[in-house]
Amino acid sequence: MSAPEPEPALIFDDVSVVRGGRLIWSEGSFTIPSGDIVAVIGSNGSGKSTLLQVVLGLLPVASGSVRVLGGPPGANNEAIGYVPQDYVAGAGEAIRARDAVMLGLTGRRWGLRRTTSDEKAWVDRAMAAVEAQEFADRRVSQLSGGQRQRIALAAALVSRPRLLILDEPLAALDVRHQAEIVALLARLKAEFDVTILVVAHDLNPLLSVLDSAVYLLDGHAHHAAIDQVVDTDLLTHLYGTTVAVANTLQGQLYMRTT
């Protein structure tokens, strides 16, 4: 007997969102399969952060329904790892990298308690998964941007999430560190069997690992396979500037503004 299909990570059914009396976007109907890497894209102010807040149960929908990991938004947040844009500011730069990752397990717990051997083992595994062992005992303030992003990912992974949400994880990184983090996402997807939702301004660094994208366009939320999203007309309309889609000599897609 074959194994049953895993439950989708996200299901949006004709969702609309209103904030401050203003309609942000509507007609959001899509399903994100479990185990995919999915980008969330749109122009500034299109509602990307709003979508994340809906997924996390921080903002109710005005109409329609949302299922997150099989339950209503907010019900399964313990199974979601979240890395905000300002992760370092929230983590505190004076603590060691290892302790910042441990906070991913213990940060929601009140009172003092000794960490268990199992918790320490999961911290070690998460740091190994992001290849951060060599700077585990250094202070976060001493780390490079790429190293800090690895610690942020480890802190999100240590609780063994089923869904990982990353808000602009490549924004402050140079090209080399962007490539390293993107390769890391592909490994994490395979090793942890986790669905990854990535808010991104620039799709180019992520194209090799993306399965699909949610794109916010003309006040509506859409979803399509990545090869359908990487389209000159669609992206030009989305960003409000001419975007050309081309292929490298190796046959890989990339985008450039003209």
Backbone as CSV, one residue per row, in Angstrom:
resi,resn,N_x,N_y,N_z,CA_x,CA_y,CA_z,C_x,C_y,C_z
1,MET,0.845,-1.192,0.000,0.000,0.000,0.000,0.880,1.241,0.000
2,SER,0.613,2.161,-0.922,1.420,3.380,-1.004,1.084,4.321,0.139
3,ALA,2.091,5.126,0.532,1.882,6.081,1.620,0.916,7.166,1.166
4,PRO,0.059,7.648,2.082,-0.877,8.713,1.702,-0.146,10.000,1.373
5,GLU,-0.763,10.799,0.506,-0.181,12.092,0.155,-0.126,12.987,1.396
6,PRO,0.995,13.685,1.628,1.055,14.577,2.787,0.063,15.717,2.646
7,GLU,-0.454,16.179,3.764,-1.399,17.280,3.764,-0.724,18.550,3.260
8,PRO,-1.412,19.364,2.456,-0.797,20.615,1.989,-0.362,21.495,3.151
9,ALA,0.696,22.261,2.930,1.168,23.179,3.971,0.202,24.344,4.144
10,LEU,-0.292,24.879,3.031,-1.201,26.026,3.077,-2.341,25.826,2.083
11,ILE,-3.546,26.198,2.516,-4.693,26.231,1.611,-5.410,27.563,1.807
12,PHE,-5.453,28.368,0.767,-6.213,29.626,0.760,-7.421,29.429,-0.155
13,ASP,-8.607,29.728,0.358,-9.830,29.554,-0.415,-10.582,30.879,-0.493
14,ASP,-10.449,31.569,-1.625,-11.135,32.834,-1.908,-10.945,33.845,-0.772
15,VAL,-9.697,34.058,-0.404,-9.373,34.897,0.752,-9.242,36.359,0.341
16,SER,-9.799,37.232,1.151,-9.557,38.671,1.028,-9.131,39.192,2.391
17,VAL,-8.317,40.252,2.378,-7.778,40.819,3.612,-8.019,42.318,3.618
18,VAL,-8.522,42.816,4.738,-8.785,44.245,4.910,-7.972,44.733,6.098
19,ARG,-7.353,45.891,5.947,-6.571,46.479,7.037,-6.875,47.969,7.102
20,GLY,-7.248,48.446,8.300,-7.574,49.857,8.455,-8.692,50.312,7.550
21,GLY,-9.633,49.410,7.282,-10.756,49.738,6.411,-10.431,49.686,4.930
22,ARG,-9.207,49.316,4.576,-8.789,49.272,3.161,-8.554,47.836,2.723
23,LEU,-9.092,47.479,1.558,-8.865,46.155,0.997,-7.415,46.050,0.524
24,ILE,-6.662,45.083,1.085,-5.253,44.912,0.708,-5.144,44.030,-0.529
25,TRP,-5.745,42.861,-0.492,-5.854,42.002,-1.667,-7.005,41.026,-1.483
26,SER,-7.445,40.430,-2.586,-8.606,39.543,-2.540,-8.413,38.402,-3.530
27,GLU,-9.420,37.508,-3.567,-9.450,36.386,-4.515,-8.215,35.512,-4.396
28,GLY,-7.763,35.306,-3.160,-6.611,34.434,-2.929,-7.053,32.990,-2.803
29,SER,-6.870,32.220,-3.865,-7.217,30.792,-3.862,-6.030,30.005,-4.399
30,PHE,-5.356,29.275,-3.519,-4.216,28.467,-3.955,-3.872,27.454,-2.868
31,THR,-3.124,26.448,-3.277,-2.662,25.401,-2.367,-1.161,25.271,-2.495
32,ILE,-0.458,25.293,-1.357,0.992,25.093,-1.334,1.262,23.672,-0.868
33,PRO,1.810,22.816,-1.731,2.075,21.439,-1.313,3.145,21.363,-0.225
34,SER,3.061,20.353,0.583,4.073,20.117,1.600,5.421,19.819,0.945
35,GLY,6.485,20.440,1.462,7.833,20.168,0.978,8.322,21.061,-0.135
36,ASP,7.515,22.028,-0.580,7.937,22.928,-1.649,8.699,24.135,-1.091
37,ILE,9.484,24.770,-1.958,10.076,26.070,-1.664,9.344,27.089,-2.529
38,VAL,8.704,28.069,-1.879,7.792,28.980,-2.556,8.178,30.423,-2.247
39,ALA,8.293,31.235,-3.273,8.565,32.664,-3.091,7.257,33.422,-2.923
40,VAL,7.316,34.520,-2.200,6.207,35.476,-2.117,6.732,36.789,-2.671
41,ILE,6.159,37.262,-3.778,6.680,38.447,-4.441,5.555,39.438,-4.716
42,GLY,5.950,40.679,-4.915,5.015,41.744,-5.235,5.714,43.076,-5.066
43,SER,5.120,44.115,-5.603,5.703,45.450,-5.464,5.557,45.918,-4.021
44,ASN,6.261,46.979,-3.669,6.150,47.530,-2.325,4.706,47.916,-2.032
45,GLY,4.226,47.518,-0.854,2.866,47.841,-0.467,1.798,46.919,-1.015
46,SER,2.200,45.851,-1.695,1.211,44.954,-2.300,0.598,43.988,-1.298
47,GLY,1.221,43.831,-0.124,0.623,42.969,0.901,1.393,41.705,1.207
48,LYS,2.709,41.697,0.946,3.503,40.501,1.244,3.550,40.232,2.751
49,SER,3.841,41.265,3.535,3.880,41.094,4.990,2.500,40.745,5.533
50,THR,1.479,41.282,4.915,0.107,40.957,5.312,-0.165,39.470,5.143
51,LEU,0.308,38.895,4.046,0.115,37.471,3.812,0.780,36.642,4.916
52,LEU,1.994,37.028,5.303,2.676,36.310,6.382,1.887,36.413,7.678
53,GLN,1.346,37.579,7.965,0.571,37.766,9.184,-0.690,36.910,9.180
54,VAL,-1.292,36.741,8.020,-2.450,35.854,7.905,-2.048,34.414,8.209
55,VAL,-0.943,33.968,7.620,-0.472,32.598,7.850,-0.195,32.355,9.330
56,LEU,0.373,33.334,10.009,0.728,33.190,11.421,-0.451,33.431,12.358
57,GLY,-1.608,33.766,11.804,-2.777,33.993,12.639,-2.788,35.334,13.334
58,LEU,-1.975,36.273,12.872,-1.893,37.592,13.486,-2.904,38.573,12.900
59,LEU,-3.472,38.215,11.757,-4.438,39.086,11.090,-5.568,38.225,10.535
60,PRO,-6.799,38.444,10.987,-7.909,37.645,10.466,-8.247,38.043,9.032
61,VAL,-8.779,37.090,8.284,-9.178,37.395,6.913,-10.569,38.019,6.928
62,ALA,-10.847,38.851,5.933,-12.155,39.482,5.829,-13.185,38.523,5.246
63,SER,-12.728,37.642,4.384,-13.612,36.632,3.804,-12.774,35.451,3.342
64,GLY,-13.444,34.335,3.083,-12.742,33.132,2.680,-12.197,32.368,3.870
65,SER,-11.378,31.359,3.593,-10.825,30.530,4.663,-9.372,30.185,4.372
66,VAL,-8.622,29.945,5.451,-7.207,29.595,5.363,-6.949,28.379,6.248
67,ARG,-6.180,27.433,5.728,-5.717,26.299,6.513,-4.194,26.314,6.487
68,VAL,-3.593,26.205,7.662,-2.140,26.208,7.793,-1.725,24.928,8.503
69,LEU,-1.018,24.054,7.799,-0.581,22.768,8.357,-1.769,21.984,8.913
70,GLY,-2.901,22.075,8.216,-4.061,21.285,8.587,-4.992,21.924,9.592
71,GLY,-4.687,23.111,10.088,-5.525,23.763,11.078,-5.730,25.222,10.752
72,PRO,-6.519,25.923,11.555,-6.713,27.357,11.321,-5.439,28.130,11.619
73,PRO,-5.261,29.310,11.025,-4.064,30.109,11.287,-3.871,30.348,12.788
74,GLY,-2.635,30.168,13.241,-2.303,30.359,14.643,-2.345,29.091,15.463
75,ALA,-3.104,28.087,15.021,-3.257,26.867,15.810,-1.991,26.014,15.817
76,ASN,-1.212,26.092,14.746,-0.024,25.247,14.630,1.265,26.056,14.573
77,ASN,1.288,27.221,15.208,2.483,28.066,15.155,3.700,27.419,15.784
78,GLU,3.498,26.436,16.691,4.637,25.723,17.264,5.388,24.941,16.193
79,ALA,4.713,24.657,15.087,5.335,23.897,13.992,5.823,24.808,12.880
80,ILE,5.901,26.130,13.150,6.376,27.096,12.161,7.646,27.761,12.664
81,GLY,8.677,27.757,11.856,9.888,28.514,12.141,9.861,29.804,11.348
82,TYR,10.142,30.915,12.012,10.016,32.231,11.354,11.294,33.025,11.542
83,VAL,11.840,33.533,10.438,13.030,34.386,10.485,12.648,35.751,9.930
84,PRO,12.463,36.762,10.791,12.116,38.105,10.318,13.324,38.803,9.718
85,GLN,13.089,39.918,9.045,14.194,40.678,8.463,15.147,41.183,9.531
86,ASP,14.622,41.574,10.678,15.455,42.153,11.727,15.806,41.128,12.799
87,TYR,16.120,39.901,12.374,16.404,38.830,13.327,17.479,39.208,14.339
88,VAL,18.590,39.777,13.880,19.724,40.049,14.765,19.339,41.026,15.863
89,ALA,18.576,42.070,15.503,18.154,43.047,16.500,17.316,42.393,17.579
90,GLY,16.504,41.403,17.184,15.664,40.737,18.162,16.422,39.733,18.995
91,ALA,17.476,39.149,18.430,18.205,38.101,19.141,19.131,38.664,20.208
92,GLY,19.639,39.870,20.003,20.598,40.438,20.954,22.008,40.050,20.543
93,GLU,22.829,41.035,20.224,24.141,40.755,19.654,25.171,40.295,20.676
94,ALA,24.887,40.471,21.962,25.886,40.137,22.964,25.945,38.637,23.272
95,ILE,24.919,37.880,22.896,24.899,36.467,23.249,25.695,35.651,22.240
96,ARG,26.099,34.464,22.663,26.810,33.556,21.770,25.853,33.008,20.720
97,ALA,26.418,32.636,19.583,25.614,32.071,18.509,24.864,30.826,18.983
98,ARG,25.534,29.953,19.726,24.896,28.732,20.215,23.687,29.054,21.103
99,ASP,23.834,30.073,21.964,22.743,30.444,22.855,21.574,31.062,22.078
100,ALA,21.891,31.788,21.002,20.827,32.351,20.166,20.002,31.238,19.539
101,VAL,20.668,30.162,19.137,19.944,29.024,18.570,19.114,28.333,19.648
102,MET,19.664,28.188,20.847,18.923,27.567,21.944,17.638,28.333,22.244
103,LEU,17.662,29.658,22.055,16.456,30.449,22.282,15.318,30.039,21.351
104,GLY,15.678,29.440,20.213,14.651,28.921,19.327,13.835,27.817,19.972
105,LEU,14.422,27.146,20.963,13.713,26.113,21.721,13.103,26.645,23.004
106,THR,13.836,27.497,23.702,13.440,27.881,25.061,12.908,29.295,25.184
107,GLY,12.932,30.078,24.097,12.584,31.494,24.189,11.152,31.761,24.581
108,ARG,10.254,30.795,24.350,8.848,31.007,24.709,8.527,30.485,26.114
109,ARG,9.534,29.987,26.809,9.297,29.338,28.089,9.572,30.306,29.231
110,TRP,8.704,30.337,30.226,8.883,31.219,31.364,9.709,30.509,32.436
111,GLY,10.522,31.276,33.156,11.278,30.718,34.278,12.591,30.102,33.841
112,LEU,13.449,29.823,34.811,14.753,29.239,34.558,14.676,27.717,34.668
113,ARG,15.344,27.029,33.752,15.413,25.581,33.799,16.648,25.134,33.044
114,ARG,17.287,24.122,33.552,18.464,23.602,32.854,18.031,22.986,31.527
115,THR,18.830,23.227,30.499,18.530,22.608,29.210,18.848,21.124,29.273
116,THR,18.088,20.350,28.554,18.255,18.901,28.573,19.283,18.475,27.523
117,SER,19.735,17.250,27.632,20.690,16.721,26.654,20.049,16.626,25.273
118,ASP,18.742,16.334,25.241,18.043,16.265,23.952,17.993,17.637,23.301
119,GLU,17.728,18.684,24.094,17.707,20.043,23.555,19.079,20.441,23.029
120,LYS,20.124,20.119,23.776,21.478,20.437,23.320,21.813,19.685,22.039
121,ALA,21.330,18.456,21.928,21.586,17.666,20.723,20.902,18.287,19.511
122,TRP,19.685,18.826,19.710,18.992,19.445,18.589,19.644,20.759,18.189
123,VAL,20.181,21.491,19.157,20.933,22.704,18.826,22.152,22.332,17.983
124,ASP,22.861,21.287,18.389,24.031,20.841,17.632,23.634,20.425,16.217
125,ARG,22.508,19.702,16.106,22.088,19.242,14.788,21.714,20.421,13.899
126,ALA,20.971,21.389,14.459,20.562,22.551,13.674,21.777,23.350,13.213
127,MET,22.771,23.509,14.088,23.963,24.267,13.722,24.797,23.508,12.693
128,ALA,24.818,22.197,12.801,25.524,21.408,11.796,24.826,21.498,10.443
129,ALA,23.486,21.524,10.467,22.722,21.581,9.221,23.007,22.858,8.445
130,VAL,23.280,23.948,9.166,23.566,25.224,8.491,25.065,25.519,8.445
131,GLU,25.860,24.523,8.817,27.324,24.620,8.778,27.831,25.803,9.593
132,ALA,27.369,25.871,10.849,27.731,26.979,11.730,28.542,26.535,12.939
133,GLN,29.024,25.284,12.947,29.723,24.777,14.137,30.978,25.575,14.467
134,GLU,31.693,26.038,13.442,32.993,26.659,13.695,32.885,28.008,14.385
135,PHE,31.714,28.643,14.331,31.543,29.913,15.041,30.429,29.829,16.091
136,ALA,30.133,28.626,16.550,29.054,28.420,17.512,29.266,29.162,18.819
137,ASP,30.525,29.347,19.251,30.802,29.960,20.546,31.206,31.430,20.438
138,ARG,31.090,32.002,19.235,31.371,33.422,19.081,30.113,34.234,19.326
139,ARG,30.270,35.481,19.717,29.120,36.344,19.929,28.496,36.726,18.580
140,VAL,27.191,36.888,18.586,26.490,37.239,17.351,27.030,38.537,16.768
141,SER,27.430,39.472,17.624,27.951,40.762,17.164,29.253,40.620,16.389
142,GLN,29.944,39.481,16.531,31.228,39.268,15.857,31.070,38.556,14.517
143,LEU,29.863,38.205,14.158,29.648,37.394,12.966,29.387,38.258,11.734
144,SER,29.720,37.716,10.581,29.410,38.381,9.313,27.924,38.250,9.024
145,GLY,27.459,38.978,7.998,26.051,38.906,7.628,25.620,37.497,7.252
146,GLY,26.452,36.796,6.475,26.125,35.438,6.079,26.092,34.485,7.266
147,GLN,27.028,34.658,8.205,27.044,33.819,9.397,25.827,34.077,10.276
148,ARG,25.447,35.343,10.402,24.253,35.667,11.193,23.005,35.037,10.578
149,GLN,22.917,35.045,9.258,21.756,34.447,8.617,21.712,32.945,8.870
150,ARG,22.866,32.315,8.925,22.909,30.881,9.245,22.398,30.623,10.664
151,ILE,22.795,31.478,11.594,22.318,31.337,12.969,20.815,31.553,13.036
152,ALA,20.316,32.526,12.283,18.871,32.767,12.239,18.128,31.534,11.734
153,LEU,18.675,30.897,10.699,18.050,29.686,10.170,18.109,28.547,11.187
154,ALA,19.249,28.397,11.844,19.376,27.343,12.853,18.381,27.550,13.982
155,ALA,18.203,28.814,14.420,17.262,29.112,15.498,15.826,28.780,15.080
156,ALA,15.516,28.940,13.799,14.183,28.613,13.312,13.998,27.113,13.126
157,LEU,15.085,26.410,12.830,15.009,24.977,12.562,15.032,24.113,13.822
158,VAL,15.577,24.640,14.909,15.867,23.810,16.075,14.604,23.227,16.707
159,SER,13.455,23.863,16.490,12.205,23.336,17.035,11.532,22.330,16.096
160,ARG,12.262,21.941,15.039,11.783,20.946,14.075,10.469,21.357,13.398
161,PRO,10.466,22.518,12.751,9.217,23.021,12.143,8.831,22.232,10.903
162,ARG,7.557,22.301,10.574,7.054,21.741,9.320,6.973,22.820,8.239
163,LEU,6.940,24.089,8.672,6.893,25.229,7.753,7.923,26.248,8.212
164,LEU,8.750,26.709,7.290,9.780,27.704,7.578,9.471,28.951,6.766
165,ILE,9.292,30.093,7.455,8.978,31.362,6.797,10.178,32.290,6.919
166,LEU,10.675,32.764,5.787,11.851,33.626,5.746,11.473,34.949,5.084
167,ASP,11.658,36.043,5.814,11.306,37.365,5.302,12.569,38.061,4.786
168,GLU,12.722,38.117,3.468,13.873,38.741,2.798,15.209,38.223,3.365
169,PRO,15.462,36.925,3.316,16.681,36.369,3.922,17.972,36.750,3.208
170,LEU,17.877,37.245,1.959,19.083,37.563,1.187,19.344,39.066,1.099
171,ALA,18.481,39.869,1.697,18.492,41.317,1.450,19.813,41.983,1.780
172,ALA,20.457,41.593,2.883,21.662,42.301,3.326,22.949,41.548,2.995
173,LEU,22.870,40.555,2.108,24.022,39.706,1.832,24.641,40.016,0.474
174,ASP,25.962,39.805,0.374,26.617,39.949,-0.921,26.333,38.716,-1.764
175,VAL,26.790,38.728,-3.019,26.437,37.672,-3.973,26.902,36.296,-3.490
176,ARG,28.115,36.221,-2.955,28.635,34.917,-2.500,27.795,34.358,-1.366
177,HIS,27.468,35.202,-0.382,26.689,34.713,0.752,25.247,34.409,0.337
178,GLN,24.725,35.151,-0.631,23.403,34.809,-1.150,23.403,33.397,-1.728
179,ALA,24.417,33.092,-2.547,24.501,31.763,-3.162,24.625,30.668,-2.105
180,GLU,25.368,30.944,-1.043,25.538,29.958,0.021,24.222,29.691,0.740
181,ILE,23.462,30.755,1.033,22.192,30.584,1.730,21.180,29.859,0.847
182,VAL,21.148,30.177,-0.439,20.226,29.510,-1.358,20.533,28.012,-1.432
183,ALA,21.813,27.654,-1.558,22.192,26.234,-1.562,21.793,25.568,-0.256
184,LEU,21.925,26.311,0.821,21.555,25.799,2.135,20.056,25.504,2.208
185,LEU,19.231,26.364,1.627,17.788,26.137,1.650,17.419,24.823,0.968
186,ALA,18.080,24.521,-0.132,17.803,23.264,-0.830,18.162,22.066,0.047
187,ARG,19.278,22.157,0.780,19.669,21.061,1.668,18.711,20.929,2.841
188,LEU,18.267,22.057,3.383,17.352,22.009,4.527,16.010,21.407,4.129
189,LYS,15.538,21.749,2.938,14.287,21.174,2.449,14.380,19.646,2.433
190,ALA,15.489,19.120,1.958,15.647,17.674,1.868,15.876,17.027,3.234
191,GLU,16.734,17.634,4.053,17.107,17.015,5.322,15.998,17.097,6.356
192,PHE,15.286,18.223,6.411,14.265,18.421,7.440,12.845,18.210,6.913
193,ASP,12.692,17.930,5.612,11.377,17.722,5.005,10.438,18.867,5.371
194,VAL,10.905,20.084,5.157,10.177,21.272,5.579,9.727,22.073,4.362
195,THR,8.543,22.652,4.449,8.067,23.587,3.432,8.674,24.957,3.729
196,ILE,9.152,25.647,2.706,9.833,26.928,2.908,9.113,28.012,2.118
197,LEU,8.696,29.059,2.836,8.036,30.220,2.238,8.995,31.400,2.356
198,VAL,9.402,31.965,1.210,10.434,32.999,1.181,9.885,34.290,0.582
199,VAL,9.825,35.341,1.392,9.508,36.654,0.839,10.776,37.187,0.175
200,ALA,10.664,37.589,-1.083,11.859,37.977,-1.832,11.574,39.191,-2.697
201,HIS,12.553,40.078,-2.767,12.493,41.220,-3.679,13.084,40.834,-5.034
202,ASP,14.171,40.078,-4.999,14.874,39.656,-6.209,14.797,38.131,-6.311
203,LEU,14.151,37.641,-7.350,14.013,36.199,-7.535,15.273,35.526,-8.065
204,ASN,16.143,36.282,-8.747,17.268,35.672,-9.450,18.082,34.692,-8.599
205,PRO,18.516,35.060,-7.386,19.345,34.128,-6.618,18.608,32.852,-6.229
206,LEU,17.280,32.894,-6.194,16.481,31.776,-5.690,15.943,30.856,-6.786
207,LEU,16.068,31.249,-8.043,15.390,30.529,-9.117,15.748,29.052,-9.178
208,SER,16.963,28.710,-8.833,17.386,27.311,-8.949,16.719,26.388,-7.938
209,VAL,16.129,26.945,-6.880,15.536,26.094,-5.843,14.028,26.265,-5.707
210,LEU,13.440,27.257,-6.370,12.013,27.531,-6.201,11.149,26.547,-6.981
211,ASP,10.065,26.115,-6.338,9.062,25.300,-7.017,7.954,26.168,-7.605
212,SER,7.589,27.239,-6.888,6.484,28.081,-7.322,6.595,29.433,-6.644
213,ALA,5.631,30.295,-6.914,5.606,31.620,-6.278,4.169,32.064,-6.076
214,VAL,3.939,32.722,-4.951,2.719,33.482,-4.730,3.035,34.913,-5.147
215,TYR,2.272,35.464,-6.073,2.538,36.833,-6.506,1.290,37.687,-6.319
216,LEU,1.512,38.870,-5.771,0.435,39.804,-5.449,0.387,40.863,-6.530
217,LEU,-0.683,40.835,-7.304,-0.757,41.663,-8.505,-2.180,42.186,-8.690
218,ASP,-2.308,43.483,-8.926,-3.607,44.118,-9.187,-4.613,43.857,-8.070
219,GLY,-4.101,43.816,-6.825,-5.001,43.643,-5.696,-5.492,42.229,-5.477
220,HIS,-4.849,41.270,-6.125,-5.250,39.874,-5.965,-4.026,39.020,-5.645
221,ALA,-4.250,37.881,-4.985,-3.181,36.939,-4.669,-3.257,35.772,-5.641
222,HIS,-2.150,35.521,-6.346,-2.088,34.450,-7.340,-0.994,33.458,-6.945
223,HIS,-1.041,32.269,-7.520,0.006,31.270,-7.288,0.209,30.479,-8.568
224,ALA,1.477,30.229,-8.925,1.778,29.453,-10.126,3.164,28.846,-10.012
225,ALA,3.415,27.826,-10.828,4.746,27.228,-10.896,5.754,28.292,-11.304
226,ILE,6.992,28.134,-10.859,7.976,29.199,-11.040,8.257,29.477,-12.513
227,ASP,8.205,28.463,-13.382,8.482,28.723,-14.799,7.356,29.509,-15.463
228,GLN,6.167,29.523,-14.848,5.080,30.344,-15.362,5.163,31.776,-14.829
229,VAL,5.737,31.931,-13.642,5.872,33.258,-13.045,7.005,34.046,-13.695
230,VAL,8.077,33.355,-14.048,9.222,34.023,-14.674,8.888,34.282,-16.141
231,ASP,8.105,35.302,-16.323,7.567,35.669,-17.635,7.712,37.178,-17.809
232,THR,8.196,37.601,-18.941,8.478,39.025,-19.166,7.261,39.905,-18.929
233,ASP,6.126,39.561,-19.513,4.941,40.397,-19.383,4.446,40.436,-17.937
234,LEU,4.398,39.284,-17.293,3.897,39.231,-15.920,4.783,40.046,-14.984
235,LEU,6.097,39.840,-15.068,7.006,40.517,-14.148,7.085,42.017,-14.430
236,THR,6.986,42.405,-15.682,6.960,43.826,-16.022,5.736,44.499,-15.406
237,HIS,4.604,43.829,-15.490,3.377,44.342,-14.878,3.511,44.363,-13.354
238,LEU,4.081,43.307,-12.803,4.203,43.173,-11.343,5.058,44.280,-10.752
239,TYR,6.207,44.553,-11.347,7.160,45.496,-10.771,7.037,46.911,-11.337
240,GLY,6.245,47.089,-12.381,6.048,48.425,-12.923,7.248,48.960,-13.671
241,THR,8.136,48.077,-14.103,9.287,48.452,-14.921,9.593,47.289,-15.852
242,THR,10.221,47.555,-16.974,10.464,46.503,-17.949,11.438,45.468,-17.396
243,VAL,10.994,44.229,-17.362,11.818,43.116,-16.882,11.976,42.132,-18.033
244,ALA,13.205,41.876,-18.430,13.479,40.913,-19.492,13.879,39.579,-18.875
245,VAL,13.373,38.499,-19.439,13.717,37.146,-18.996,14.596,36.516,-20.063
246,ALA,15.722,35.967,-19.633,16.662,35.363,-20.577,17.197,34.061,-19.987
247,ASN,18.025,33.389,-20.766,18.655,32.147,-20.314,20.162,32.314,-20.302
248,THR,20.800,31.725,-19.300,22.259,31.680,-19.288,22.734,30.653,-20.311
249,LEU,24.039,30.575,-20.500,24.601,29.579,-21.413,24.301,28.167,-20.937
250,GLN,24.075,28.019,-19.624,23.760,26.713,-19.054,22.263,26.399,-19.108
251,GLY,21.477,27.321,-19.691,20.054,27.105,-19.819,19.219,27.531,-18.624
252,GLN,19.831,28.218,-17.674,19.088,28.655,-16.511,18.441,30.012,-16.751
253,LEU,17.228,30.187,-16.220,16.525,31.446,-16.361,17.138,32.513,-15.475
254,TYR,17.108,33.752,-15.941,17.419,34.886,-15.072,16.678,36.100,-15.582
255,MET,16.552,37.092,-14.712,15.794,38.293,-15.044,16.705,39.503,-14.973
256,ARG,16.376,40.500,-15.784,17.120,41.755,-15.697,16.193,42.881,-16.105
257,THR,16.361,44.041,-15.488,15.585,45.205,-15.862,16.264,45.890,-17.035
258,THR,15.449,46.516,-17.867,15.994,47.182,-19.061,15.583,48.637,-19.071
